[in-house]
Amino acid sequence: MSLKVFADLMSQPARAVVIFCRAAGIPHQHVNVRITAGDTKTEEYTKMNPLQKVPVIKDGDFVLTESVAMFRYLAREKSVADHWYPSDSKAQAKVDEYLEWQHLNTRMMCAGYFIERWLKPMMTKKFNEKSVAATKKSMEACLDDFERVWLEGGKKKYVVGDKISVADILAVCEMEQPTMAGYDVTEGREVLGEYIRRVKGELNPHYDEVSAVVFKMRDKLGGNVPGVYPPPGDEKAKM
């Protein structure tokens, strides 16, 4: 099997690429990479990606290091259904429109909240309430925009019309990340909740299997950071 996907499944883009390969029926080998174990800093990995990030794909001798570029490459080079990344120029441009927007929006905002609310406190044993509140506000504004613009208030089934695409895989993977910080993006958001359930339904069992490590962390800690959050003596605190 020539295609290898090097992915740490705690990473949103990495999960998205693996899910795409599985859901689209692309033969591949998932090579598990653990960032926390230093796997991305080895000499072998650094030769593939000098930035030491995930994911990476290696197709024969060809190496690619950015997830959005991977979606485009795989859709062109492998035998996949057209709806994932349409060959029609205008339909493809609409998928690209979201792929460009998401970098500084769903990607940045959901990840930003996760990092400030859970990852940094877990690593530093310090909790910055001001930063958490700011990233939460930005994320919620982004979720408002996603419902209003990309789903047109529930009029659209998917980001690009009536069929699932790689845009939806990326979107839902990013929105899954805050669950590890104890935040459910669907709470109080009927349109977004229906959308996410619809996308996961299309992608399963692949979505749930690939996301198992995220679910495990979510269920084990529920967003808590032992000894840090909730603050000792304030078990009802929630941000």
C-alpha positions as CSV (number, residue, x, y, z in Angstrom):
1,M,0.0,0.0,0.0
2,S,1.8,3.1,-1.2
3,L,-0.2,5.8,0.6
4,K,0.8,6.4,4.2
5,V,-1.0,8.9,6.5
6,F,1.1,10.0,9.5
7,A,-1.4,11.3,12.0
8,D,-1.8,12.0,15.7
9,L,-5.5,11.5,16.2
10,M,-5.6,14.2,18.9
11,S,-5.1,16.6,16.1
12,Q,-8.2,17.9,14.3
13,P,-6.7,18.1,10.8
14,A,-5.0,14.8,11.2
15,R,-8.3,13.1,12.1
16,A,-10.0,14.8,9.2
17,V,-7.6,13.4,6.7
18,V,-7.8,9.9,8.1
19,I,-11.6,10.1,8.2
20,F,-11.7,11.3,4.6
21,C,-9.5,8.4,3.4
22,R,-11.7,5.9,5.2
23,A,-15.0,7.4,4.2
24,A,-14.0,7.9,0.6
25,G,-12.5,4.4,0.3
26,I,-8.9,5.4,-0.4
27,P,-6.5,2.6,0.4
28,H,-4.0,3.8,2.9
29,Q,-2.0,3.0,6.0
30,H,-2.4,5.1,9.1
31,V,0.9,5.5,10.8
32,N,0.2,6.6,14.4
33,V,2.2,9.6,15.5
34,R,2.3,10.8,19.1
35,I,3.3,14.5,19.3
36,T,3.7,14.2,23.1
37,A,6.1,11.3,22.7
38,G,8.3,13.4,20.4
39,D,7.5,11.4,17.3
40,T,7.4,14.5,15.1
41,K,10.9,15.6,16.2
42,T,12.7,12.6,15.0
43,E,15.2,12.9,12.2
44,E,13.1,10.7,9.9
45,Y,9.9,12.7,10.5
46,T,11.7,16.0,10.2
47,K,12.9,15.0,6.7
48,M,9.3,14.7,5.7
49,N,8.1,17.8,7.4
50,P,10.7,20.3,8.6
51,L,8.0,22.1,10.6
52,Q,7.4,18.9,12.6
53,K,3.6,19.1,12.3
54,V,0.9,16.6,11.6
55,P,-0.5,15.3,9.4
56,V,1.8,14.2,6.7
57,I,1.0,12.0,3.7
58,K,3.5,10.0,1.7
59,D,2.3,8.6,-1.6
60,G,5.2,6.6,-2.9
61,D,8.0,9.1,-2.9
62,F,5.7,12.1,-2.9
63,V,5.3,13.9,0.5
64,L,2.7,16.5,1.4
65,T,2.4,18.4,4.7
66,E,-0.8,20.5,4.7
67,S,-4.2,19.0,5.3
68,V,-6.1,21.2,2.9
69,A,-3.5,20.4,0.2
70,M,-3.9,16.7,1.0
71,F,-7.7,16.8,0.4
72,R,-7.2,18.4,-3.0
73,Y,-4.4,16.1,-4.0
74,L,-6.2,12.9,-2.9
75,A,-9.4,14.0,-4.6
76,R,-7.5,14.5,-7.9
77,E,-5.2,11.5,-7.7
78,K,-7.4,8.8,-6.1
79,S,-10.7,7.3,-7.2
80,V,-13.3,9.1,-5.0
81,A,-16.9,10.2,-5.4
82,D,-17.1,13.6,-6.9
83,H,-19.1,15.2,-4.0
84,W,-16.1,15.1,-1.7
85,Y,-14.3,17.7,-3.8
86,P,-16.2,18.4,-7.0
87,S,-14.6,18.5,-10.3
88,D,-17.0,21.2,-11.5
89,S,-15.1,24.5,-11.2
90,K,-17.8,26.5,-9.5
91,A,-18.8,23.7,-7.1
92,Q,-15.1,23.2,-6.3
93,A,-14.7,26.9,-5.7
94,K,-17.5,26.9,-3.1
95,V,-15.7,24.1,-1.2
96,D,-12.5,26.1,-1.5
97,E,-14.3,29.2,-0.2
98,Y,-14.9,27.4,3.1
99,L,-11.5,25.8,3.2
100,E,-9.9,29.2,3.0
101,W,-12.3,30.8,5.5
102,Q,-11.9,28.1,8.2
103,H,-8.2,28.7,8.8
104,L,-8.8,31.9,10.7
105,N,-12.3,31.0,11.9
106,T,-13.5,27.5,12.9
107,R,-9.9,26.2,13.0
108,M,-8.4,29.1,15.0
109,M,-11.4,29.8,17.3
110,C,-12.3,26.3,18.3
111,A,-8.6,25.3,18.8
112,G,-7.9,28.6,20.6
113,Y,-10.6,27.9,23.2
114,F,-9.4,24.3,23.6
115,I,-5.8,25.4,24.1
116,E,-6.6,28.1,26.6
117,R,-9.3,26.3,28.5
118,W,-7.7,22.8,28.7
119,L,-4.3,22.2,27.0
120,K,-2.3,25.1,28.5
121,P,-3.7,24.5,32.0
122,M,-2.9,20.8,31.6
123,M,0.7,21.5,30.6
124,T,1.4,24.5,32.9
125,K,-0.9,23.8,35.8
126,K,-2.0,27.4,35.5
127,F,-5.5,28.8,34.6
128,N,-5.9,32.2,32.9
129,E,-9.5,33.0,33.4
130,K,-9.3,36.2,31.2
131,S,-7.8,34.4,28.2
132,V,-10.4,31.6,28.5
133,A,-13.2,34.1,28.6
134,A,-11.8,35.9,25.5
135,T,-11.3,32.8,23.4
136,K,-14.8,31.5,24.4
137,K,-16.4,34.7,23.2
138,S,-14.5,34.6,19.9
139,M,-15.4,30.9,19.4
140,E,-19.1,31.5,20.1
141,A,-19.1,34.4,17.6
142,C,-17.6,32.1,15.0
143,L,-20.2,29.4,15.7
144,D,-22.9,32.1,15.2
145,D,-21.3,32.9,11.8
146,F,-21.1,29.3,10.8
147,E,-24.8,28.8,11.5
148,R,-25.9,32.0,9.9
149,V,-23.6,32.1,6.8
150,W,-22.5,28.5,5.9
151,L,-25.7,26.8,7.0
152,E,-28.0,29.7,6.2
153,G,-29.8,29.3,9.4
154,G,-30.6,25.6,8.7
155,K,-31.6,26.0,5.0
156,K,-28.5,24.1,3.9
157,K,-27.8,20.5,4.8
158,Y,-24.1,20.8,4.4
159,V,-21.5,23.6,3.9
160,V,-21.8,23.3,0.2
161,G,-25.5,22.5,-0.6
162,D,-27.1,19.1,-0.4
163,K,-24.0,16.8,-0.4
164,I,-21.3,16.2,2.1
165,S,-17.8,17.4,1.1
166,V,-14.3,17.6,2.7
167,A,-15.4,21.0,4.0
168,D,-17.9,19.3,6.4
169,I,-15.3,16.8,7.6
170,L,-12.9,19.6,8.6
171,A,-15.7,21.7,10.2
172,V,-17.0,18.9,12.4
173,C,-13.5,17.8,13.5
174,E,-12.7,21.3,14.6
175,M,-16.0,21.6,16.5
176,E,-15.3,18.3,18.2
177,Q,-12.1,19.6,19.9
178,P,-13.8,21.9,22.5
179,T,-15.6,18.8,23.9
180,M,-12.4,17.8,25.6
181,A,-12.5,21.2,27.3
182,G,-16.0,20.5,28.6
183,Y,-17.8,22.6,25.9
184,D,-20.5,21.2,23.7
185,V,-20.9,23.4,20.6
186,T,-24.4,22.1,20.0
187,E,-25.8,23.1,23.3
188,G,-28.5,25.7,22.6
189,R,-27.8,25.6,18.9
190,E,-30.4,23.5,17.2
191,V,-29.2,24.2,13.6
192,L,-25.6,23.3,14.4
193,G,-26.7,20.2,16.4
194,E,-28.7,18.8,13.5
195,Y,-25.9,19.6,11.1
196,I,-23.2,17.8,13.2
197,R,-25.4,14.8,13.7
198,R,-26.1,14.6,10.0
199,V,-22.4,14.8,9.1
200,K,-21.4,12.2,11.7
201,G,-24.2,10.0,10.4
202,E,-22.8,10.2,6.9
203,L,-19.2,9.5,8.1
204,N,-19.8,6.7,10.6
205,P,-18.5,4.3,11.6
206,H,-15.3,6.0,10.5
207,Y,-15.9,9.3,12.4
208,D,-16.4,7.6,15.8
209,E,-13.6,5.1,15.3
210,V,-11.1,7.7,14.4
211,S,-12.3,10.1,17.1
212,A,-12.2,7.4,19.9
213,V,-9.2,9.0,21.6
214,V,-11.0,12.3,21.8
215,F,-14.1,10.7,23.2
216,K,-12.0,8.9,25.8
217,M,-10.4,12.1,27.0
218,R,-13.7,13.9,27.0
219,D,-15.4,11.2,29.0
220,K,-12.5,10.7,31.4
221,L,-12.0,14.3,32.5
222,G,-15.1,16.2,31.3
223,G,-13.0,19.3,30.7
224,N,-11.5,19.2,34.2
225,V,-7.8,19.8,34.8
226,P,-6.9,17.9,38.0
227,G,-5.7,20.3,40.7
228,V,-6.3,23.3,38.4
229,Y,-9.8,23.4,37.1
230,P,-12.3,23.6,38.6
231,P,-10.5,25.7,41.2
232,P,-10.1,23.8,44.5
233,G,-13.1,24.4,46.6
234,D,-15.2,25.6,43.7
235,E,-16.4,22.4,42.0
236,K,-19.4,24.3,40.4
237,A,-17.1,26.6,38.4
238,K,-17.6,26.3,34.6
239,M,-16.2,28.3,31.7
